Amino acid sequence: MMLVQHCVHSFHLRSIRPTTVSSRMLLDRSSKTALWRLFSAVSDGVEKKRVVFLGTPEVAATSLKKLYEVSQEDGSPFEIVSVITQPPKRRRRKGKLEPSPVGKVAEELELEVICPEKAKDADFLDNLEMNIKPDLCITAAYGQYLPKRFLAAPTYGTVNIHPSLLPRWRGASPVQRSLEAGDNPVGVTVLFTVSKMDAGPVISQKEEKVDDNDTATNVLPHLFDIGTELLVDAMPDLLSGKITMNSATTQDEDSVVQAAMIDSGEAECKPWEESATTMHNKLRGFSMWPGAFVYLEVGEGMEATKFKLLETQVLDETADPTDAVVPGPSKKDGLRLVCADGSVLEINRLQPATRKPMDALSFVNGLNGKTVRWVKTPSE
């Protein structure tokens, strides 16, 4: 079905545990297709279920593409009738307004795009109830609180892809907090949305092992890919009413851990009180923003410089605590930073403030005999 391509603000046009799954196990593609054909046969002559997608960043855009592809398959019980995303923004100073990644994909797919300033806007909610009339709403990193009136609109509820093993890491930064904490496995959950953030009943969930050097930059999109597949597998049961808020698994409130929003100051590495593992996990968790950093004194008595840490690893060795940062014994080795507990962090890539990233060898070659020491946070 061809849908009008536009971005509506209210009614005004804008310029634009081993790996486990819940009891609802993943279906293979042939089984899923057969189930959808059965669904289609049973409901022959009935219009497809109306699905609304809500999301904003690139990871959500990928989910939208996948769901759209599935909606076009023979026997699919649903169609995407509208996409809701954050309003266009200027990506550069004095630049033109640009749609979100989800908005761009929706336009490419010729889907209706709606961009309310707030999801509680009365005109937006009126349009949702009277014109869009969703059977199911899907959220993936939309970025706005959904009021009770919105949640009451879709026949089968609103479901969300959340990249953590709920109830652990409810909140704004689940992947970042799980990697910062050193969690392994991490995971993704598909759940019903309720008024309380990330507290709804669980539809399906999957654990995923990660490498010790994986960062939020690559883990986040991977988990959204898995979560989208989990959702696709659950769609027939969601749209037939077999899976409901009452039949899904209630979360254990005693096991809740909050994933608080990240403050830029948290990303500072403090070798005088943190271990090499703690600092390495900061790099992993904060790789997208704000980036882990440490202050180094390059040259005796010189002013401390902020260095962003881009690639590190924890060495399986210990050393006497020191503030000296020195190259490893081989040219292939990185810089060795020893923490107060004797653990050793190898720095393989770093970036001085206002300069380009460099590998450890390039950094060492530019020292010209200068010493390097880590220092505590400079006073303002």
N, C-alpha and C positions, 0 to 999 in steps of 0.2 A: 504494500500500500504506500502510495506517495503522500508524504506529509509536508505541510507548509514549513519552510525553513525560516525560523525567526527566533529572536530572543525577547521574551516578554518580561517587562517589569510591571507586576500587577497586570493591568490591561494595556499598558503603554509600550509601544515598540521602542527598543533602544538600539542605538548603533552598536551596532555591535562593536601408650607408654612403652616398648618397641612401637613402631608406627601403628597407630590405631585410628579407627574411625568409630563414631558412635554406632548405636544399634542399627541405624540406617546405613548399611554398608554401601560403598561405592558400587555402582553398576557399571559393567563394561559397556562399550558403545553399542554393541548389537542388542544387549538386553534393554538398554535405555530406549533405543529406537523402537523396539518391539512394544515396549510399555507405552510410548507416546502414540504409536499407531492404534493400540488398544484404546487409549484415552480418546483419540480422534474418532474411532469407530463408534464408541459409546455415545459420544457427544456429536454425532454426525448432524449437520445442519445447524449447529449452534456456533455462534461466533467465537473466535479465539479469545482467551482470557486477556484482559488489558493490563499490561505491566508498565509501571513508571520507574525509571532509573534515576537515582540521585547520586552525584559524585562530582569531584572537581579535579584532582591532580592526575598525573600521567598514569599512575597505577590503576586508578579507577577508569581511565579511558580504555585501557587494555581490557578490563573486565567488561565494559560496555561493548566493545568489538566482539568479544567472545559470545556474550549473551545475544547480541544481534544475529551473529552467524547461526547460533542454535535456533533462534526464532524463525529463521528462514528454511530450516530443514523440513523435509516431508514428515508430517505427523506431529510437528511441534504444537503443543497446546496453547501457546501464547504468542503475542506480538508486543513489541515495545511501542507504546503510543505517545510517549512524551519523555523528555529528558530534562531534569532540573539540576542546575549547577549554579555556582557563585557568579555574580555579575562580572562582565569584562573589566579588566584592569589595565593600567599602563605598566608595561614591563620595564620601560626605561623612562627617564625624565623627558618630558615633552613628547613622548612617543604616543602613538595612537592607542586607543582602547583595543585590547586583544581578548578574545574569549579564552576561557579556561581550556586545558587539554581535553576535558570531557566535552565542552562546548564545541571545540573544533571537530572532534570525531563525530559528534551528533550531526553537525552541519554536513560533513562529508557523506554521512549515511542518509541525509535528507529526512532527519527526524525533527519533530518540533522541539525547540529549546526554550525553556522558561528560566528566567534569572531573577527571582525575587530578592530584594535587598535583605529581607528577613522572612523566614518560613512561617512566621506568625502573621504576616500581612493579610488583612481581611480579604482584599480583592483576589490575592493568590489562592487563598483557601476556598473562597466562593467558586473560583474557576475549577479548582481541583474537584470539588464536590458536584457541581452542576454540569460541567462540560467534559472533564477528563474521565471521571468516574472509574478510578483504578480498581482492578481486582486484587492486585498485589503491588506493593512498592518495594524496591530494592535500593539499599544505600551502600555506598562504598567510599569512605573518606569524603563525605559531602561537606562537612565542616560547619554545619549549623545545627542548633538544637531544634528538634521537631516537637511542636506543641501537641497536646492531647487531641485537639480538633483534627490535626493532620493524621495522627495515628488511628483515629476512628474512621477515616475515609475509605481505605481499601478493604474490600470484602474479606480477604484472607490475611490481612495484616501487613506489617512492614518488616522486612528481614534485612540483616546487616552482615557484611563480611568484616570481621574484626581480626587483625593479625596477631593474636596471642591465644594462649590456652586458658581461656576464661574459666574460673573467675580471677585468675592471675593476670595482672596488668590491664585493669579497666582504666580507660582514660585516653588522653590525647597522644601519648607517645609510647605505645605498647612495644613495638619492635626495638626502639632505642633503649628503653628501660630493660627489656629482657636481655639484650646483648651486653649492656652495661653491667648487669648483674651476673653475667657469665652463664646464663641459662643454656642448657643443652640436654634434651631437645627444646626447640621453640615450637611454635605451631600457629594454627589459624582456626577460628570458630565462625560458624554461621549460626546466627541466633535471631530470635524475634526482638524487635525494638520496643521498649517500653519507656515510660517517662524518665526513669532513673537511668543514668548513663551506663550502657553496656551490661545491664542487669537482667535482660530478658532471658527466657528459656532457650536452651541450646538445641538447635536442630541437628547439627553435625559438627565434628571437630577432628582435626588430624594433627599429630605430632610430626615434626620434621627435624632430623639431625642436621647440625651445621658444623662447618669446619671452624677450628679455633681462630682462624684469621678472617672469617667471613664478616662483612660489615653490613650496617643497615642499608647501605646503598644497593647491595645486591640481594639481601635477604627480604626486604620489604616487597619488591615486585614479585619475587618467587612465591612468597606466602599468599599474595593476592591472586596469583595464577591458580594455586592449589585451592584457595577459598572459592574462587569462581567455579572450578570444577565440582567442588562439593555442592555448591548451590544448584548448578545445572542438574546434578544427579537427584537433588531433592525436589526440583520443580514439579514433576508430575504429581507427587504426593501433596505438595503444598497447594497446588491449583485444583486438586480433587477434594481437598478438605480432609485428607487422611492425616496429614501432619498439621496440628493446631497448637495454639499457645498452651492448651491444656495437656496435650500429649507429648510435647517436647520436654526436655530434661531441665528441671529447676536447678539454678546455680546454688552452690554452697556458700552462703554469705560469710561463714566463718573462715573461708579460704581466700577472701578477696584481698588483692594487693593492688594499690592504685598506681597508675602510670602518669605521674604528674607532668605538666608541661615543663619543658627544659629551659633553664636559665643559662645564658651564655657563660656565666662565671663558673658553672659546674664543670665545664670542659677543661679547666686548668689541671694539668698533671702536677702533683706535689710529691716529689720523691722523698722529701723529708718526713712524710707521714703515710705515704701510700706505697703499696707493693707494685712490682713490675706488672703483675697480672691485672691489678686494678687500673693502672694507667693504659695498658693495652686494650682493656675492655671499654675504656672511655673512648678511645679512638674508634673502636668497632661500633659502639652505639651512637656516637655523635658525628659520624662520617659525613652525613648529609648537611647537618647544621648543629652546632656552630663550628665543629672541628676541634679535636683535642689539641692542646698547645702546652708549651712549657717555656719558661724564661731561661735563657742562656746568656752567660757573660763570655763574649768572644774577645779574648785579649785581657790580660791582667789589668784590673781596675776600670775596665770599660763599662759603659752603661748597658744594663741588661736589655736584651732584644727578645721579642716574642717570636717564637718559632712554632708553626703549626706542624704537628706530627702526621704524616701521610701514610707511612707504612712502618710497622714495628712487629717484633715478635718477642716472646718471652723465652729466654735461654734456659736450658736445663742445667744451670750451674749457679753457684753463689760466689760472692766476693766480699772482701772487707768494705764496709760502707765508706763512700767517698763522694765528694761533690764534683770530682773531675770526670769529664766526659771524653773518652778516648777511643780511637779507632781499634777495631779488632785486630788480631794477629795477621790475618790475611787481607789482601786488597779486596777480596770478595765480601768481606765482613762489613757490617755496618758499624755505627758508633755504639759504644757500650756505656749505658747509663746505669749506675748502681744505686739502688734505693737504700733507705735507712735500715731495712730488714735484711739487706745483703742480696736480695733478688736482682737479676740483671735484665734490663730491657735493651734490646738491640734496635736501633733506629736506622732504617734502611732508606727512607725518603723523608724529606722535611722541606719546609718553606719558610724562609725568613720573612718578617713583615715587610710588605710593599715590594717583594721580589718574587721571582718565579720559583716553582718547585725544583728541587734538585735531589739527586741521589747522594748517598753518604760519601762516596768517593769524590764526587765533584766538590762537595762541601769541604772535605779534608784538603783537597788540592788547593783550595783557595785560602787556607788558613795562613800559609807562609810562616809557620812556626808558632802561631798564636795558640795559647791554651784555651780550653773551653770548660766552663763549669756551669752546673745548674745552680740557679739562685731562687730564693723564696720570692713570693709576689712582691714586686717593687711597690713602695708606698706612693700614693698619688701625689 
